[in-house]
Amino acid sequence: MKNTVKVERAKKDMTQQDLADKIGVSRQTINSIEAGKYVPSTVLALKIGRVFQTPLELIFELEEGD
């Protein structure tokens, strides 16, 4: 699964820690999501979408084989 979390953070001038604090996870979790090593739960993805005020389809994208 591809994502644009890093891009969305940059638009809002947020650090990984800022985002982590807003959604209640560790900075390492945000790093893993951005690196594509961790696929967030539905609840976590919805929280990320809410912070960025962006539909999930614009943040997360399924790749072939997902």
C-alpha positions in Angstrom: 0.0 0.0 0.0 1.3 3.4 -1.0 0.6 6.5 1.0 1.2 10.2 1.0 1.4 10.8 4.8 4.9 12.4 4.5 3.6 14.8 1.8 0.5 15.7 3.8 2.6 16.3 6.9 4.8 18.6 4.9 1.8 20.6 3.7 0.8 21.2 7.3 4.4 21.8 8.4 4.1 18.9 10.9 6.8 16.6 12.3 6.3 12.9 12.7 6.1 13.5 16.4 3.4 16.2 15.9 1.3 13.8 13.9 1.9 10.9 16.4 0.8 13.1 19.3 -2.4 14.1 17.5 -3.5 10.5 16.8 -2.1 8.8 19.9 0.7 6.7 18.5 4.5 6.7 18.7 6.7 8.6 16.2 8.1 5.2 15.2 4.6 4.1 14.1 4.4 7.2 11.8 7.8 6.5 10.4 6.8 2.9 9.7 3.6 4.0 8.0 5.5 6.5 5.8 8.1 3.9 4.9 5.4 1.4 3.9 6.5 -1.1 6.5 3.2 -0.9 8.5 -0.4 -0.7 7.2 -2.5 1.2 9.7 -5.7 -0.1 11.1 -9.0 1.4 9.8 -9.3 3.5 13.0 -5.7 4.8 12.7 -6.2 5.6 9.0 -9.4 7.5 9.8 -7.6 9.5 12.5 -4.8 10.4 10.0 -7.4 11.5 7.4 -9.2 13.6 10.0 -5.9 15.4 11.0 -5.2 16.2 7.4 -8.9 16.9 6.5 -8.4 14.7 3.4 -10.3 11.7 2.1 -8.5 8.4 2.8 -8.4 7.6 -0.9 -6.1 10.6 -1.4 -3.7 9.5 1.4 -3.7 5.7 1.0 -3.6 3.8 -2.3 -3.7 0.0 -2.9 -1.0 -1.4 -5.1 -1.3 -4.4 -7.4 -1.0 -7.5 -5.3 -2.4 -5.9 -2.1 
